[in-house]
Amino acid sequence: MPKVIYLTGAPAAGKSSTTKELSERIPDLVVWEYGARLTEHCANKFVRPVTQDELRAKSAAIVTPDDVRAVDTALLSFVRDHRTTQNLLIDTHAVTKENYGFRITPFSVEQFAELAPDEIWVFYVGPDETRERIEKDAGGRPVVSEEDARMHTMLQASVAATYSMSIGCPAYLFDTSAPREQLIALLVDRLK
């Protein structure tokens, strides 16, 4: 039976690079990349194109809670239509770094129950690694202090733990600074 995986973690935790590698190893894996879908949604409401880097850099100045709800609704519909035919991996995070601190724009408990993932995966690395990865390839993400990197990871893990407890779904936290081949092999096994 295919699985629905809810993947989350703070920026630079390795979600995008890992999902790319998983897609190469598991041909029938479908990845719903929330940031890309949110970018498409927001591009439709502006006269000019909006990039994912711009969304990352300006987050709350561009993305409203209504935008998030609209993409959440599209995600729920997509999962309903595909959950029995393919492994689905939803790459997302509810916590964003803002100029005033952080914003959490989560699913409601009812929506998360409807999403009904089989597992929640949280990717994380230490704050020094987070900062190094962002400085190396910001991709629109703001450079953060050590404390902000730590706080972002903890807030994202807290949201995942809340989701996990709300529906009785297991959550697994993976240190993505582990040897790459070992991590990928472990995740591929989880999808079997």
C-alpha positions as CSV (number, residue, x, y, z in Angstrom):
1,M,0.0,0.0,0.0
2,P,1.4,3.4,-0.9
3,K,2.3,5.9,1.9
4,V,1.6,9.5,2.4
5,I,4.6,11.2,4.1
6,Y,4.4,14.7,5.6
7,L,7.9,16.1,5.4
8,T,8.9,19.2,7.2
9,G,11.8,21.0,8.8
10,A,13.3,24.4,9.0
11,P,14.9,26.0,5.9
12,A,18.3,24.4,4.9
13,A,17.4,21.2,6.7
14,G,17.8,19.4,3.4
15,K,14.2,18.8,2.3
16,S,14.6,19.7,-1.3
17,S,17.9,18.0,-2.0
18,T,16.7,14.8,-0.2
19,T,13.4,14.7,-2.0
20,K,15.2,15.0,-5.3
21,E,17.4,12.1,-4.4
22,L,14.5,10.0,-3.2
23,S,12.6,10.8,-6.5
24,E,15.6,9.5,-8.5
25,R,15.6,6.2,-6.5
26,I,11.8,5.7,-6.3
27,P,10.4,6.4,-9.8
28,D,6.7,6.3,-8.6
29,L,7.3,8.8,-5.8
30,V,5.2,11.9,-6.2
31,V,6.6,15.0,-4.4
32,W,4.2,17.9,-3.6
33,E,6.6,20.8,-3.1
34,Y,4.5,23.2,-1.1
35,G,6.7,26.2,-1.8
36,A,6.4,25.7,-5.5
37,R,2.6,25.4,-5.3
38,L,2.4,28.5,-3.1
39,T,4.6,30.4,-5.6
40,E,2.3,29.5,-8.4
41,H,-0.7,30.5,-6.4
42,C,0.8,33.9,-5.5
43,A,2.0,34.5,-9.0
44,N,-1.7,34.3,-10.1
45,K,-2.7,37.1,-7.8
46,F,0.0,39.6,-8.9
47,V,0.4,41.3,-12.2
48,R,4.1,40.4,-12.3
49,P,5.7,36.9,-11.8
50,V,6.6,36.0,-8.2
51,T,9.6,33.7,-7.6
52,Q,10.1,31.2,-4.8
53,D,13.3,33.1,-3.8
54,E,11.1,36.2,-3.4
55,L,8.5,34.4,-1.4
56,R,11.3,33.1,0.9
57,A,12.8,36.6,1.3
58,K,9.5,38.5,1.8
59,S,7.2,35.8,3.1
60,A,4.5,37.5,5.2
61,A,4.7,40.6,3.0
62,I,3.5,38.5,0.1
63,V,1.8,35.4,1.5
64,T,-1.4,35.8,3.5
65,P,-3.1,33.1,5.6
66,D,-5.8,33.0,2.9
67,D,-3.1,32.0,0.4
68,V,-1.9,29.2,2.6
69,R,-5.5,28.0,3.1
70,A,-6.1,28.0,-0.7
71,V,-3.0,25.9,-1.2
72,D,-3.9,23.6,1.7
73,T,-7.2,23.0,0.1
74,A,-5.5,22.1,-3.2
75,L,-3.2,19.8,-1.4
76,L,-6.0,17.9,0.4
77,S,-7.7,17.4,-3.0
78,F,-4.5,16.1,-4.6
79,V,-3.9,13.7,-1.7
80,R,-7.5,12.4,-1.9
81,D,-7.1,11.7,-5.6
82,H,-3.7,10.0,-5.4
83,R,-3.2,8.4,-2.0
84,T,-4.1,4.9,-3.1
85,T,-2.0,4.8,-6.3
86,Q,1.4,6.2,-5.5
87,N,3.7,7.1,-2.6
88,L,3.2,10.8,-1.9
89,L,5.8,13.0,-0.1
90,I,4.5,16.4,0.9
91,D,7.5,18.8,1.3
92,T,6.3,21.7,3.5
93,H,6.9,23.8,6.6
94,A,4.4,25.9,8.5
95,V,7.0,28.1,10.2
96,T,8.5,31.1,8.4
97,K,11.2,33.5,9.4
98,E,9.9,37.0,9.3
99,N,11.5,40.4,9.9
100,Y,9.7,40.6,13.3
101,G,10.5,37.0,14.4
102,F,8.5,33.9,13.2
103,R,5.1,33.2,11.8
104,I,3.3,29.8,12.1
105,T,0.5,29.2,9.5
106,P,-0.5,25.6,10.1
107,F,-3.2,23.2,9.0
108,S,-6.1,23.1,11.3
109,V,-6.3,19.9,13.3
110,E,-9.4,18.9,11.2
111,Q,-7.5,19.5,8.0
112,F,-4.5,17.5,9.2
113,A,-6.8,14.6,10.2
114,E,-8.2,14.8,6.6
115,L,-4.7,14.7,5.2
116,A,-4.1,11.7,7.3
117,P,-0.4,11.0,6.6
118,D,1.0,7.6,7.4
119,E,4.2,9.2,8.8
120,I,5.6,12.6,9.6
121,W,9.3,13.2,8.9
122,V,11.1,16.1,10.4
123,F,14.5,17.0,9.0
124,Y,16.9,18.9,11.1
125,V,20.6,20.0,11.5
126,G,22.4,22.0,14.1
127,P,22.2,25.8,14.0
128,D,25.8,26.1,12.8
129,E,25.1,23.8,9.8
130,T,21.9,25.6,9.1
131,R,23.7,29.0,9.0
132,E,26.5,27.5,6.8
133,R,24.1,26.0,4.3
134,I,22.1,29.3,4.0
135,E,25.3,31.4,3.6
136,K,26.5,29.0,0.9
137,D,23.1,29.0,-1.0
138,A,20.6,31.4,0.4
139,G,17.9,30.9,-2.4
140,G,16.0,33.9,-0.9
141,R,16.2,32.6,2.6
142,P,17.4,35.2,5.2
143,V,20.7,34.7,6.9
144,V,19.8,33.9,10.5
145,S,21.5,34.0,13.9
146,E,22.4,30.9,15.7
147,E,19.5,31.4,18.1
148,D,17.0,32.0,15.2
149,A,18.3,28.8,13.5
150,R,17.8,26.9,16.7
151,M,14.4,28.5,17.3
152,H,13.1,27.8,13.8
153,T,14.0,24.1,14.0
154,M,12.4,23.8,17.4
155,L,9.2,25.6,16.3
156,Q,8.9,23.4,13.2
157,A,9.5,20.2,15.3
158,S,6.9,21.4,17.7
159,V,4.3,21.9,15.0
160,A,5.1,18.4,13.7
161,A,4.8,16.9,17.2
162,T,1.4,18.6,17.6
163,Y,0.2,17.2,14.3
164,S,1.5,13.8,15.3
165,M,-0.3,13.8,18.6
166,S,-3.5,15.2,17.1
167,I,-4.1,12.1,14.9
168,G,-1.9,9.5,16.5
169,C,0.5,9.4,13.5
170,P,4.2,8.6,14.2
171,A,6.8,11.3,13.7
172,Y,10.4,10.6,12.9
173,L,13.1,13.2,13.3
174,F,16.1,12.7,11.0
175,D,19.5,14.4,11.4
176,T,20.3,15.3,7.8
177,S,24.0,15.9,8.6
178,A,24.3,12.1,8.9
179,P,26.2,10.4,6.0
180,R,24.1,11.0,2.9
181,E,24.0,7.5,1.6
182,Q,23.0,6.1,5.0
183,L,20.2,8.7,5.3
184,I,18.8,8.1,1.8
185,A,18.9,4.3,2.3
186,L,17.0,4.7,5.5
187,L,14.3,6.9,3.9
188,V,13.9,4.6,0.9
189,D,13.3,1.7,3.3
190,R,10.7,3.7,5.1
191,L,8.8,4.1,1.8
192,K,8.7,0.4,1.1
